Amino acid sequence: MNPKEQPLINPARGEVPVQIGNVHLGIAVSFAGLARLSRAAGAETMEALYRRLLGFDAWTVSAAIKVFSVDGDGEESARERADAAIAGLSAADEAAWRPAIEAALTAHLEAGNKRRAELFDLVADVEEALDAVTPGKSPKPEGKGEPSQ
């Protein structure tokens, strides 16, 4: 693994590239990662955690790099890149960090909204099917006459 080379990341999964010093890595926000980071940082609310991430709080950003790092070559490669990035982290990296974490947080929120919309569609489909059924009678199979009794 060469941390100076671009990592393998998948933007379709909300993975975002970021360069910290001379290290290229990918980050992806997950709810489990947010929970781990929130507990480790002692942030009582998501708003407080977001403020720390976007405000470039040194400890929180270092921990976020460790928690959110991804690499298509696997977890070990992601950990190595994260460790290299943290070792070289400086205030100069804020300009690269902010748009990357904003993009990763946005991707996480959009994925959640999409899942909710899909779930709502499924619920609506089930409710529509149930509304079409007369209580006490079997539903008609599509394209067929009355079921035999």
ChimeraX commands (.cxc) that place a marker at each C-alpha (Angstrom):
marker #1 position 0.00,0.00,0.00 radius 0.5
marker #1 position 1.33,3.37,-1.00 radius 0.5
marker #1 position -0.61,6.12,0.82 radius 0.5
marker #1 position 0.46,8.61,-1.86 radius 0.5
marker #1 position -1.53,6.68,-4.50 radius 0.5
marker #1 position -5.26,7.13,-4.92 radius 0.5
marker #1 position -7.20,4.52,-2.91 radius 0.5
marker #1 position -9.88,2.36,-4.46 radius 0.5
marker #1 position -13.18,3.93,-3.45 radius 0.5
marker #1 position -16.79,3.63,-4.60 radius 0.5
marker #1 position -18.65,6.95,-4.89 radius 0.5
marker #1 position -21.93,5.04,-5.38 radius 0.5
marker #1 position -21.60,3.88,-1.75 radius 0.5
marker #1 position -20.97,7.43,-0.51 radius 0.5
marker #1 position -17.19,7.00,-0.35 radius 0.5
marker #1 position -15.41,10.34,-0.76 radius 0.5
marker #1 position -11.73,10.93,-1.55 radius 0.5
marker #1 position -9.69,13.27,0.65 radius 0.5
marker #1 position -6.00,14.09,0.78 radius 0.5
marker #1 position -4.49,14.68,4.20 radius 0.5
marker #1 position -0.91,15.87,3.80 radius 0.5
marker #1 position 0.53,13.55,1.18 radius 0.5
marker #1 position -1.84,10.69,2.04 radius 0.5
marker #1 position -4.81,9.88,-0.19 radius 0.5
marker #1 position -7.68,8.11,1.51 radius 0.5
marker #1 position -11.38,7.52,1.20 radius 0.5
marker #1 position -13.96,8.23,3.87 radius 0.5
marker #1 position -17.54,7.01,4.18 radius 0.5
marker #1 position -19.94,7.93,6.97 radius 0.5
marker #1 position -22.11,5.23,8.52 radius 0.5
marker #1 position -24.48,5.45,11.46 radius 0.5
marker #1 position -22.44,2.88,13.35 radius 0.5
marker #1 position -19.34,5.00,12.71 radius 0.5
marker #1 position -21.14,8.13,13.89 radius 0.5
marker #1 position -22.19,6.30,17.06 radius 0.5
marker #1 position -18.63,5.14,17.77 radius 0.5
marker #1 position -17.22,8.57,17.07 radius 0.5
marker #1 position -19.88,10.33,19.13 radius 0.5
marker #1 position -19.19,8.14,22.14 radius 0.5
marker #1 position -15.41,8.44,21.80 radius 0.5
marker #1 position -15.59,12.23,21.38 radius 0.5
marker #1 position -18.11,12.64,24.19 radius 0.5
marker #1 position -20.48,14.50,21.87 radius 0.5
marker #1 position -23.97,14.37,23.32 radius 0.5
marker #1 position -25.79,15.29,20.11 radius 0.5
marker #1 position -25.28,14.84,16.39 radius 0.5
marker #1 position -25.23,18.62,16.09 radius 0.5
marker #1 position -22.28,18.81,18.49 radius 0.5
marker #1 position -20.48,16.06,16.58 radius 0.5
marker #1 position -21.10,17.77,13.23 radius 0.5
marker #1 position -19.83,21.05,14.66 radius 0.5
marker #1 position -16.62,19.34,15.74 radius 0.5
marker #1 position -16.16,17.60,12.39 radius 0.5
marker #1 position -16.84,20.71,10.32 radius 0.5
marker #1 position -14.99,22.96,12.75 radius 0.5
marker #1 position -11.88,20.76,12.39 radius 0.5
marker #1 position -11.56,19.85,16.06 radius 0.5
marker #1 position -8.17,18.11,16.00 radius 0.5
marker #1 position -9.03,15.08,18.15 radius 0.5
marker #1 position -12.43,14.52,16.56 radius 0.5
marker #1 position -11.04,14.76,13.03 radius 0.5
marker #1 position -8.22,12.35,13.90 radius 0.5
marker #1 position -10.73,9.88,15.31 radius 0.5
marker #1 position -13.08,10.38,12.33 radius 0.5
marker #1 position -10.27,9.56,9.92 radius 0.5
marker #1 position -9.74,6.30,11.80 radius 0.5
marker #1 position -13.47,5.46,11.99 radius 0.5
marker #1 position -14.58,6.52,8.50 radius 0.5
marker #1 position -11.58,5.42,6.38 radius 0.5
marker #1 position -12.39,3.02,3.54 radius 0.5
marker #1 position -10.31,1.44,0.82 radius 0.5
marker #1 position -11.30,-0.99,-1.90 radius 0.5
marker #1 position -8.19,-3.02,-1.04 radius 0.5
marker #1 position -9.71,-3.85,2.35 radius 0.5
marker #1 position -9.79,-2.89,6.00 radius 0.5
marker #1 position -6.07,-3.31,6.59 radius 0.5
marker #1 position -5.24,-0.90,3.76 radius 0.5
marker #1 position -7.81,1.58,5.08 radius 0.5
marker #1 position -6.26,1.38,8.57 radius 0.5
marker #1 position -2.75,1.91,7.18 radius 0.5
marker #1 position -3.86,4.95,5.20 radius 0.5
marker #1 position -5.74,6.34,8.20 radius 0.5
marker #1 position -2.71,5.92,10.48 radius 0.5
marker #1 position -0.44,7.61,7.90 radius 0.5
marker #1 position -2.92,10.47,7.46 radius 0.5
marker #1 position -3.28,11.01,11.22 radius 0.5
marker #1 position 0.50,11.00,11.66 radius 0.5
marker #1 position 0.81,13.84,9.15 radius 0.5
marker #1 position -2.38,15.74,10.03 radius 0.5
marker #1 position -2.03,19.50,10.45 radius 0.5
marker #1 position -4.20,22.60,10.47 radius 0.5
marker #1 position -3.32,23.02,6.79 radius 0.5
marker #1 position -5.53,20.00,6.04 radius 0.5
marker #1 position -8.72,21.77,7.11 radius 0.5
marker #1 position -9.29,23.07,3.57 radius 0.5
marker #1 position -9.32,19.51,2.19 radius 0.5
marker #1 position -11.16,17.97,5.15 radius 0.5
marker #1 position -14.21,20.23,5.26 radius 0.5
marker #1 position -15.61,19.59,1.74 radius 0.5
marker #1 position -14.81,15.87,2.02 radius 0.5
marker #1 position -16.60,15.36,5.34 radius 0.5
marker #1 position -19.52,17.51,4.14 radius 0.5
marker #1 position -19.83,15.32,1.02 radius 0.5
marker #1 position -19.59,12.11,3.09 radius 0.5
marker #1 position -22.21,13.34,5.60 radius 0.5
marker #1 position -24.50,14.41,2.75 radius 0.5
marker #1 position -24.11,11.01,1.04 radius 0.5
marker #1 position -24.99,9.30,4.34 radius 0.5
marker #1 position -28.12,11.44,4.77 radius 0.5
marker #1 position -29.20,10.93,1.16 radius 0.5
marker #1 position -28.79,7.17,1.48 radius 0.5
marker #1 position -30.97,7.22,4.59 radius 0.5
marker #1 position -33.63,9.30,2.85 radius 0.5
marker #1 position -33.60,6.92,-0.12 radius 0.5
marker #1 position -34.06,3.89,2.17 radius 0.5
marker #1 position -36.97,5.61,3.90 radius 0.5
marker #1 position -38.62,6.42,0.55 radius 0.5
marker #1 position -38.22,2.78,-0.54 radius 0.5
marker #1 position -39.68,1.57,2.75 radius 0.5
marker #1 position -42.59,3.99,2.44 radius 0.5
marker #1 position -43.29,2.74,-1.10 radius 0.5
marker #1 position -43.35,-0.85,0.18 radius 0.5
marker #1 position -45.71,0.07,3.03 radius 0.5
marker #1 position -47.98,1.92,0.59 radius 0.5
marker #1 position -48.02,-1.11,-1.73 radius 0.5
marker #1 position -48.95,-3.44,1.13 radius 0.5
marker #1 position -51.68,-1.08,2.35 radius 0.5
marker #1 position -53.09,-0.79,-1.18 radius 0.5
marker #1 position -53.16,-4.58,-1.52 radius 0.5
marker #1 position -54.86,-4.96,1.85 radius 0.5
marker #1 position -57.45,-2.30,0.98 radius 0.5
marker #1 position -58.39,-4.32,-2.11 radius 0.5
marker #1 position -59.20,-7.40,-0.04 radius 0.5
marker #1 position -62.71,-7.82,1.33 radius 0.5
marker #1 position -62.50,-9.05,4.91 radius 0.5
marker #1 position -63.33,-12.75,5.14 radius 0.5
marker #1 position -62.80,-13.45,1.41 radius 0.5
marker #1 position -59.70,-14.70,-0.32 radius 0.5
marker #1 position -58.15,-12.28,-2.80 radius 0.5
marker #1 position -58.51,-13.07,-6.51 radius 0.5
marker #1 position -55.28,-14.09,-8.20 radius 0.5
marker #1 position -54.46,-11.66,-11.00 radius 0.5
marker #1 position -56.03,-12.53,-14.34 radius 0.5
marker #1 position -58.14,-15.34,-12.92 radius 0.5
marker #1 position -61.75,-15.72,-12.02 radius 0.5
marker #1 position -63.14,-16.31,-8.57 radius 0.5
marker #1 position -61.11,-18.80,-6.55 radius 0.5
marker #1 position -62.77,-22.20,-6.18 radius 0.5
marker #1 position -64.55,-22.79,-2.91 radius 0.5
marker link #1:1,2 radius 0.2
marker link #1:2,3 radius 0.2
marker link #1:3,4 radius 0.2
marker link #1:4,5 radius 0.2
marker link #1:5,6 radius 0.2
marker link #1:6,7 radius 0.2
marker link #1:7,8 radius 0.2
marker link #1:8,9 radius 0.2
marker link #1:9,10 radius 0.2
marker link #1:10,11 radius 0.2
marker link #1:11,12 radius 0.2
marker link #1:12,13 radius 0.2
marker link #1:13,14 radius 0.2
marker link #1:14,15 radius 0.2
marker link #1:15,16 radius 0.2
marker link #1:16,17 radius 0.2
marker link #1:17,18 radius 0.2
marker link #1:18,19 radius 0.2
marker link #1:19,20 radius 0.2
marker link #1:20,21 radius 0.2
marker link #1:21,22 radius 0.2
marker link #1:22,23 radius 0.2
marker link #1:23,24 radius 0.2
marker link #1:24,25 radius 0.2
marker link #1:25,26 radius 0.2
marker link #1:26,27 radius 0.2
marker link #1:27,28 radius 0.2
marker link #1:28,29 radius 0.2
marker link #1:29,30 radius 0.2
marker link #1:30,31 radius 0.2
marker link #1:31,32 radius 0.2
marker link #1:32,33 radius 0.2
marker link #1:33,34 radius 0.2
marker link #1:34,35 radius 0.2
marker link #1:35,36 radius 0.2
marker link #1:36,37 radius 0.2
marker link #1:37,38 radius 0.2
marker link #1:38,39 radius 0.2
marker link #1:39,40 radius 0.2
marker link #1:40,41 radius 0.2
marker link #1:41,42 radius 0.2
marker link #1:42,43 radius 0.2
marker link #1:43,44 radius 0.2
marker link #1:44,45 radius 0.2
marker link #1:45,46 radius 0.2
marker link #1:46,47 radius 0.2
marker link #1:47,48 radius 0.2
marker link #1:48,49 radius 0.2
marker link #1:49,50 radius 0.2
marker link #1:50,51 radius 0.2
marker link #1:51,52 radius 0.2
marker link #1:52,53 radius 0.2
marker link #1:53,54 radius 0.2
marker link #1:54,55 radius 0.2
marker link #1:55,56 radius 0.2
marker link #1:56,57 radius 0.2
marker link #1:57,58 radius 0.2
marker link #1:58,59 radius 0.2
marker link #1:59,60 radius 0.2
marker link #1:60,61 radius 0.2
marker link #1:61,62 radius 0.2
marker link #1:62,63 radius 0.2
marker link #1:63,64 radius 0.2
marker link #1:64,65 radius 0.2
marker link #1:65,66 radius 0.2
marker link #1:66,67 radius 0.2
marker link #1:67,68 radius 0.2
marker link #1:68,69 radius 0.2
marker link #1:69,70 radius 0.2
marker link #1:70,71 radius 0.2
marker link #1:71,72 radius 0.2
marker link #1:72,73 radius 0.2
marker link #1:73,74 radius 0.2
marker link #1:74,75 radius 0.2
marker link #1:75,76 radius 0.2
marker link #1:76,77 radius 0.2
marker link #1:77,78 radius 0.2
marker link #1:78,79 radius 0.2
marker link #1:79,80 radius 0.2
marker link #1:80,81 radius 0.2
marker link #1:81,82 radius 0.2
marker link #1:82,83 radius 0.2
marker link #1:83,84 radius 0.2
marker link #1:84,85 radius 0.2
marker link #1:85,86 radius 0.2
marker link #1:86,87 radius 0.2
marker link #1:87,88 radius 0.2
marker link #1:88,89 radius 0.2
marker link #1:89,90 radius 0.2
marker link #1:90,91 radius 0.2
marker link #1:91,92 radius 0.2
marker link #1:92,93 radius 0.2
marker link #1:93,94 radius 0.2
marker link #1:94,95 radius 0.2
marker link #1:95,96 radius 0.2
marker link #1:96,97 radius 0.2
marker link #1:97,98 radius 0.2
marker link #1:98,99 radius 0.2
marker link #1:99,100 radius 0.2
marker link #1:100,101 radius 0.2
marker link #1:101,102 radius 0.2
marker link #1:102,103 radius 0.2
marker link #1:103,104 radius 0.2
marker link #1:104,105 radius 0.2
marker link #1:105,106 radius 0.2
marker link #1:106,107 radius 0.2
marker link #1:107,108 radius 0.2
marker link #1:108,109 radius 0.2
marker link #1:109,110 radius 0.2
marker link #1:110,111 radius 0.2
marker link #1:111,112 radius 0.2
marker link #1:112,113 radius 0.2
marker link #1:113,114 radius 0.2
marker link #1:114,115 radius 0.2
marker link #1:115,116 radius 0.2
marker link #1:116,117 radius 0.2
marker link #1:117,118 radius 0.2
marker link #1:118,119 radius 0.2
marker link #1:119,120 radius 0.2
marker link #1:120,121 radius 0.2
marker link #1:121,122 radius 0.2
marker link #1:122,123 radius 0.2
marker link #1:123,124 radius 0.2
marker link #1:124,125 radius 0.2
marker link #1:125,126 radius 0.2
marker link #1:126,127 radius 0.2
marker link #1:127,128 radius 0.2
marker link #1:128,129 radius 0.2
marker link #1:129,130 radius 0.2
marker link #1:130,131 radius 0.2
marker link #1:131,132 radius 0.2
marker link #1:132,133 radius 0.2
marker link #1:133,134 radius 0.2
marker link #1:134,135 radius 0.2
marker link #1:135,136 radius 0.2
marker link #1:136,137 radius 0.2
marker link #1:137,138 radius 0.2
marker link #1:138,139 radius 0.2
marker link #1:139,140 radius 0.2
marker link #1:140,141 radius 0.2
marker link #1:141,142 radius 0.2
marker link #1:142,143 radius 0.2
marker link #1:143,144 radius 0.2
marker link #1:144,145 radius 0.2
marker link #1:145,146 radius 0.2
marker link #1:146,147 radius 0.2
marker link #1:147,148 radius 0.2
marker link #1:148,149 radius 0.2
view
